[in-house]
Amino acid sequence: MIDMHCHLIPGVDDGSSDINETRELLNMSWKQGVNTIIATPHFSHHTDFKKLNERLEMTREAARKIDSEFRIYLGQEILYFEGLTDWLDQGKALTLAKSRYVLVEFRPNDNYVRIQRAVHELISAGYLPIIAHIERYECLREKGKTAELIDYGAYLQINASSVLGGLFDRDARWCRNEIAQKRIHFIASDMHNTTSRPPRMAEAYKKIKKYGTVMQRQLFGINQKYILKDKTLKR
């Protein structure tokens, strides 16, 4: 599996607090079947890129000690703001693994028009927007909205933990329905720590088994390879 949304670089955001926790998260991920990670610390207008790259190398070294084939790439999860594309063009905001793909998030109460406008802005500038954890945005629960965003050119990601609820879990039921309707492109851990927000990729992989092995492989690995190769994934 390839995890394309997580917060395991130590001490750079609200994710892993130190290198010891990072090592634990890496071990947990590896044991679940993840062999490639795109780390996505939260964007800040004041990102210290020297520190970020130093911590990235620490993370890569920890991964290599687990297995020489354990790959770590860098990106950012970016809370959308007007003018984002200028920051991306200048390299002051990061795409995923130096590709055209951008992991963009919104506030839970942002309206659909704002999300739509962000997608249009990013595509017009030559980027490929991936909307992070779409289950958080109430405006996307309205019938037809996720399909409409895909038609506009967006890719949609949900968190692994969000598919794990039971029959009476409204969010999990909605996420699984979106998967069944083939409106999800990526499932990722969005892990932040080893306790309240650990990686749950293996559990989620098993949970969606009923949708077929092809769907499993696409959502957890095949589609992510398009990011790493910087190729356009068919929506």
N, C-alpha and C positions, 0 to 999 in steps of 0.2 A: 504494500500500500504506500501511497504518497500523501503526506499530510501537508496541505497547502495553506493552512491558517492556524497559527498557534503562537503562543507567547512564552517561549522557553529560553530566550537569550537573557542571561542573568543581569538584574539590576538596571534595566533600561526603561521599563514601564511597570504596569501593575501585574505583570506575569511573574516568572521565576525570580525569587528574591536573591539567590546567590548561586554559585557554581555547583554546590552540593545538590540543591534542588533541581538544577538543570540536569545533572547526571542521573538523578532518579527519574525525571521525566523522559529522558532519552532511553533509559533502560526499560521503562514501562512501555514506551512506544515500540521499541525494537521487539520486545517479547510478544506484542500484539500483532506483529507482522508489518510494521512500518519500517521501510529501509531508506526512505528519502523524505526530507522535511524542507518546506519553505517557511522559514521563521518570519513572522509578520508582527514585529513590535508596533505599537501604536505610533502614528505620525505625530510629531510636534513641530511647530514653527521654530522651535529652538533646539532641534535635534543636534546632538554632539556626534557628528559622524566619525570622528577619530575614536571616541569611546565606543560607539556602536560597533565599529569594525574590529576593535580590540576584543570586545566581548563575543563577537561572532567567531573569531579565531579560537577563543577559549572553548566555545561550544563545539566547533568542528573538531578540536583536539579531543574533547570528551567523547564525541561520537566515534572517532577513529579508534579509541581505546576499546570500544564495544565491538566494532568490526570495521575493517579497513574499507568496506564497501558502503558504509553508512554515510550518506550524503546530506549536507546541510547547505541550503541556499538562503538568500536574503531577500526580503521584500518589506512592505509596510502595510498595515491596515490603516486606512485614511478616512477620518471623519470628513465627509464632503464639505467643501467651502467654495465660494465663488472665486474663480481664478486658480483653481487647482491645477489646471493643465499647464499654466505658466511655471508652476513649481516643478511639475514633472519634466517639462522641457528643459529646465535648468538643472535637473538632477538634485534638487533640494527636497523632493519627495520621491519615493522609490516605487517602481513597478515590481512585479513578482519575478525574481530571478533574472533581472535585466531584460525581460520580455516586454511586449506591449500590453500585457494584462495588468490591470490595476484592481486591487482589492479595496473597495470603497464601502463605507458604512454610513448609516444615518441615525439620527435620534429616533427613538421609538414613536414619537408623536409627529414626526415629519409627514407632510402630506404627499400624496401620489405625484402631484405636479412637480414637486421639488426633486423627487427621485427620477422622474422622467426627464426633467431638465438636465440633471447631472449626467444621465446616460447619453443624452444628445450631445452635451458639451464634450464628453470624453471621446465619443466616437468621431465627432467632427474634427478632433485634434489628432486622430489616428490611433487612439488607445482602445483597448478591449476591456470594458468594465465588468467586473465580477461583484455582484452585490452580496455583501457578507451577511450571514445569518438572517435570511429573509423572514424567518418565523417571528422575528421581533417587531415587524412593522405591521400594525393593525390595518393600514390602508391597503396592504397587499392581500388581505383576506377577502376583499370584495371580488366577487366572481369575475373572472376574465382578466384580472390585472396582471397576474404573473405571466400569462400567455402574451399579453400585450407588451410587457417589458421585453420579453424574449424577441418578439417581432421587431421591436425598436433596435435590438442589438445587444441586450444585456445577457449576462450569464448569471445563474442563481446558485448560491451556496447555502447549505444548512449545516448546523452543528450536529455532530454524532450523537450527543446526549439528547437532542431534541426528538429523535425518532424512537426513544426507548420506553416512553410511557405506555401505560396500559390502555384499555378500551375507552376509559372515561377521561383520559388525558386529552384535552381539546387540542393542545399544541402538537402533540405527537400524532394524533389522528390526522390533523391537517397536513403535517409534513409527509406522512406516509401516503396520503392521497395525492399530493403534488408529485411524489416519486412515481406513483402508479400511473399518473397522467403524463409522465416523461417531461416534467417541467423543472427538474433539478439537474444541474450539471456537475456539482461537486458536493461531497460530504467531507467535512474536516473536523478536527478535534476542538479547535479554539481553546486548547488547554492553557491554563494559567498557573496551576499549582498541582501538588500531589494529593490534596485533600478535597476541597470543595469543587474544583474544576480540573480533574485529571483527564488524561486521554482515555476515550472510551470507544476507540475505533473498532476493536474486535467485536464488542457487543453490538455495535450498530451494523457492522458487516453481516453478522448472523441474523439480526433482526429483519433485514431486508432480503433475506434469502428467498422468500416467497415470490419476489419479483424476478427471479432468475439469476443465474450466474453471470450472464452478460451484463445485466444491470449492475450487479455488485462490482464487477471489474471496471466498468465505466466510471462509476461514481467514486471509487476509491483509488483508481490508479491510471486507467487508460486516458481519461480526459485530462488528468493532471500532466500527463506527458506532453500534451499540446502546449501547455504553459512553458515547460522546460525547453521545448524545441522552438518556441515562439512561432507556432503555427496556428492558424485560425481553426478553432473547433466548430464543426457544424452544429448549429443550434437546433 
